[in-house]
Amino acid sequence: MTISGTGIRRMRRLRTMKQQHLAELLGVNQATVSRWERDQLALSPEQAIELERIFASPQHAAADAALKRLVEDSIRPVHLICDRTHRLLSASRPRQTEWRAPLGAFLGRSLFSYASAEIAAAERSLEERGWHEGKLLSLTFETGANDNALLPIAAGRVTWERITLSDGSAGRLVTTLG
C-alpha cells in the first residue's frame, strides 16, 4: 500500500483521531506520525499493512460512546483505560469520588505512575500470561495501597477485563471488588 502523508492525515482526521492515538495503535511515537504526514519518513511495509487495517476497520463511535456511558453510569468503582498506554478513557462516579482531583486532571493521561507495587507486578506478568494475544481476557488479583494523595488506591481485590474498542485497539476495564 502506498499512501501519501496527506492521505494519512486525511484518513486520521476523518476518524477524529489524534496523531498520538494513531502512534499508540502503531507502536510508534507521535513525532513519527508527524513525519509520515509531512512525507519526511516512509512507512515500513508492516506499518503500511497495519495502517490499512486501522483505516479500513469500520468506525463504531456509537459503540465506544455507549461503553463510556456505561462506565460513567456504573454504581461500582470502575474505570476504562487504553490497554497499551494506560491512558484514562472514562471513570464511574464512585471511582471519581476516590480521587482527590477532578476527572479532567486524569482523562487522556496514563495512570500507570499511580500503580501500587502489586498492580505493577500484575502488569509485568501479562505478557507471559498471553494477555496481549487474547489468551487471557480477565485477571483478578489482590493489590496493596499506593499511598498516593492525589489518586489513592486502597488495598483490595481488583479485576482487569480486556475489551476491544471500535478502532481495534484494546481497552482495559478496571473494577475494584472490595
Beta strands, then each sheet from edge to edge (+ up, - down):
strand 1: 78-82
strand 2: 88-91
strand 3: 138-143
strand 4: 156-164
strand 5: 170-176
sheet 1: 2+ 1- 5+ 4- 3+
end
